[in-house]
Amino acid sequence: MKPKTVLFGIITALVLIILFNNKEEASFWLFGEIRTSKLLILGVFFLLGLITGGILFRRKRSHPTEYSINNTHTAEHHETENPSPYSNLSEEDRKFLDRD
């Protein structure tokens, strides 16, 4: 068995023992006096704690440790060995860039 499973079983057993040994009635203030069993009060607050802990300590998606570039566009034909960076530009754009 995995240690995580064993620890979960032990915690569950302890929670059940504590809950079922507290069956007597208790008064509880929640916007007024409420008389209910300790079992219900402890159980509700335990579940609220589990939900809150799950939300606060959930694992975030981690970023990849290594980034890679995948070239999905391959050149089908090469006109020259070193094509001009201006080959895709219009004549007007080439003139504008050559003013430097």
Secondary structure, 3 states (H helix, E strand, C coil): CCHHHHHHHHHHHHHHHHHHCCCCEEEEECCCEEEEEHHHHHHHHHHHHHHHHHHHCCCCCCCCCCCCCCCCCCCCCCCCCCCCCCCCCCHHHHHHHCCC
